[in-house]
Amino acid sequence: EVITFSEADYEGVRLPHDDPVVVTLLVELFTMKRILLDSGSSADILYKHAFDQLRIPADQLNPVKTPLVGFAGETIHPLGSINLSVVAGTAPCQTRVEMT
């Protein structure tokens, strides 16, 4: 499904704008709020605190050897990667994808 925005979504937004897009998604059957969408990023990042709240055992992480450059410019070594089911939208306008 294509995600689109209507005129109602622009309520209170001054145009032109460069505001971040923040959404709520269903991740592994848990509602996860305040997800920042960054179309310029090449990585989908889940912080450890959020990962811990999903109650997925850490041994399910796949090893990752490539460091990431953090949001503040620092080098970060990921704990690993994992494929998670993500649902966007509500029925009947809903899509489910596997994200790493």
Phi, psi and omega per residue, in radians:
E1 nan 2.479 3.067
V2 -1.466 2.331 3.074
I3 -1.607 2.152 -3.135
T4 -2.206 2.853 3.127
F5 -2.142 2.434 -3.129
S6 -1.740 3.074 3.089
E7 -1.027 -0.580 3.138
A8 -1.092 -0.511 3.125
D9 -1.223 -0.325 -3.138
Y10 -1.562 0.031 -3.122
E11 -1.026 2.169 3.126
G12 1.460 0.035 -3.121
V13 -1.729 2.233 3.069
R14 -1.520 2.212 3.140
L15 -1.722 2.580 -0.157
P16 -1.227 2.761 -3.101
H17 -2.421 2.806 3.034
D18 -2.326 0.604 3.136
D19 -1.147 2.564 3.059
P20 -1.248 2.668 3.059
V21 -1.708 2.122 -3.136
V22 -2.127 2.242 -3.069
V23 -2.258 2.966 2.999
T24 -1.975 2.266 -3.131
L25 -2.281 2.784 3.036
L26 -1.656 2.009 -3.116
V27 -2.044 2.042 -3.120
E28 0.860 0.784 3.097
L29 1.226 0.200 3.053
F30 -1.963 2.383 3.073
T31 -1.345 2.104 -3.127
M32 -1.979 2.090 -3.082
K33 -1.745 2.826 3.075
R34 1.035 0.857 3.054
I35 -1.537 2.114 3.138
L36 -1.493 2.167 3.048
L37 -1.645 2.136 3.129
D38 -2.174 1.726 -3.076
S39 -1.190 -0.214 3.121
G40 -1.589 -0.071 -3.099
S41 -1.556 2.546 3.101
S42 -1.775 0.143 -3.111
A43 -2.357 2.529 3.007
D44 -1.768 1.995 -2.973
I45 -1.933 2.305 3.053
L46 -2.112 2.043 -3.125
Y47 -1.202 2.675 -3.053
K48 -1.002 -0.687 -3.140
H49 -1.028 -0.782 3.114
A50 -1.170 -0.726 3.102
F51 -1.027 -0.782 3.130
D52 -1.061 -0.659 -3.138
Q53 -1.200 -0.402 3.067
L54 -1.295 -0.241 3.116
R55 1.023 0.711 3.047
I56 -1.676 2.236 3.137
P57 -1.032 2.374 -3.115
A58 -1.067 -0.405 3.137
D59 -1.245 -0.096 3.062
Q60 -1.502 -0.109 3.087
L61 -1.277 2.445 3.033
N62 -1.588 2.427 -3.130
P63 -1.050 2.505 3.079
V64 -2.281 2.213 -3.106
K65 -1.748 -0.276 -3.060
T66 -1.529 2.139 3.098
P67 -1.269 2.767 3.071
L68 -1.953 2.651 3.009
V69 -1.599 2.118 -3.056
G70 -1.226 3.016 -3.109
F71 -1.102 -0.488 -3.140
A72 -1.690 0.135 3.103
G73 1.667 -0.072 -3.137
E74 -1.449 2.757 3.096
T75 -1.501 2.310 -3.122
I76 -2.143 2.357 3.082
H77 -1.784 1.913 -3.099
P78 -1.067 2.596 3.069
L79 -1.277 -0.389 3.131
G80 2.744 -3.002 3.085
S81 -2.277 2.773 -3.125
I82 -2.707 2.578 3.038
N83 -1.589 2.236 -3.137
L84 -2.213 2.541 3.064
S85 -1.406 2.249 -3.125
V86 -2.210 2.274 3.124
V87 -2.025 2.257 3.089
A88 -2.043 2.410 3.087
G89 1.572 -3.128 3.092
T90 -2.211 2.612 -3.118
A91 -1.032 2.445 0.118
P92 -1.564 -0.063 -3.141
C93 -1.713 1.440 -3.006
Q94 -2.516 2.593 3.066
T95 -2.413 2.546 3.127
R96 -2.121 2.299 3.108
V97 -2.362 2.727 2.978
E98 -1.671 2.203 3.130
M99 -2.095 2.543 3.087
T100 -1.680 nan nan
